Amino acid sequence: MELTVLGCCSGMPAGGEASSGYLVRGGGTAVLLDCGPGVATALGARGGPAGLGAVVISHLHLDHCYDLLPVGKTLLTMALHYPGGPPRPECAPDPLPLYLPRGTADLLRRWQALFPVPTLPQLDRAFDVAFDVREYRPGDTVDVAGLELELHELRHGAPNCGTRVTDGTTTLAYTGDTGTTPALDDLARGADLLVAECSLEATDTGPQGHLSGGDAGLAAASAGARELLLTHWTSDDPAWRAARCADARAVYDGPVHVARDGWTDRLEAPRPAVVTG
């Protein structure tokens, strides 16, 4: 299984980096976890959405879902056109499965209606034609061509589920946005890589629900994750990010990585221990 960071910023993109978006390849398919501002462009540089098996949105804050509309319009344009001819809706490929938190599909349909294309109204139906919209509940498990995705409810100001992805050999756990919660143990238990949001300098005691570097390190240590990737940055200052990594390393002994756009990691199963007699 392989992870590529398409975007690592929070709701304030800076330094040319996109907001939240993570491309996971494995089992012969690819899954996009979140689709914030700038992710559609980054995805287009890596083959575009046609190669995806599914998109999973952790929660309906704009820095995690804003680029769903351009991704959907890209799929519609590919489906409705062929060289030298008029639009042909009957040529549309199978819709791309889009997993959303329960109760949010209608919100996105109302959103797409705000940006009509009068000269080509077919492009106004991204969430009806390009996507196969499926609302999930916390605790659901989804199979995408050999990748198993588990949705774990976490603590945030909007309903948010972290995603645990396994190909049967390796496991990646992604938090979306969350504050400290015992549910992080179930999400990240024994994961080969924990992709954890790291928005704050200190532990969040309010209702919004975000992690500091120290919080993310403690979560990785408690769950026994092999490696930790810090992301969802609220600053593009390298010194600020380095300080958050130092906070995580103070409480977690495994490797700690700094997410940046284009960062790639190939997850491999640990080699079996050698037992000597």
Phi, psi and omega in degrees: 000144184227137177248134171235127178278117176268335179199141187226006181267164177273216183284000179239076180304139184210158175064023180079006180266146178279168172280192194301127174189128186222121183261119181248122178249136178172158179063022181081012180218184177218141179234135176260121176261109181071158190208066183280179181304130181095345184289325179300319178295314179297321178294321179299331178282354182236037175101349177078181186283348185297334181272003182280147173264339180187160169237136179236125180254125184289320179194166189263051163263145191301328181288000178240352185219356191300326184272010174300323183294311176295327175296316179296319179293327175298314179297319179296317180298319177296324185280326189270348185238150169219155187304128172079010183222174180280173176305141180225085182304331183292348179272002185300135175288176176301137178300149180278122177301128179236114183262122183236153173302146182305133176090010185247351185298318181296327178299318180290325177294322176293325180295315181296332180291344179284348185232066183288155175241089187301328183281346179212074188298343177300332182284358178269011187236039183302318185273005175247331187245308185288325182252144167262093189284125181229120179274133181251161174246151173306136182096349179293152173237134184235137175254127178236092174049046176101347172264128177260127182243124176251134181257120184244122180291131180235185187256113179207168181292337172241153179306121186225136173239130168283158183241128175253119185245129176224144175254014182093345180238315180236159185225134173242138177238130182235130187278337199062224176249136181200152165267183178296137180195143176301339181296341176298330179298316180292321180298315192254003187304118176068014183294145175289329176214128172257118176264105189243133173297148184213079189266339195236162174275333183223164182302135180277120178254001182266187186279347187294314176087086174217164181251151166264174176299318178296319177300315181296320178297317178296321179296317179296319180294315181297322183274351182072031177291143183286322181217159184229131174244118179269138186207190181061052185288141174260000177216144175262010178288117181303325180293322179295316180294320179297323179294322178294323176295320177298321177299319180292318182294337179292340184236359184222130187272347182280175177297137177240126183246151177260116179292141172211158181301131180090354179297131184232141177219130175263116181278129179232145180296143178295144177291145180296146179296143177269121181260123180250143182260000000 
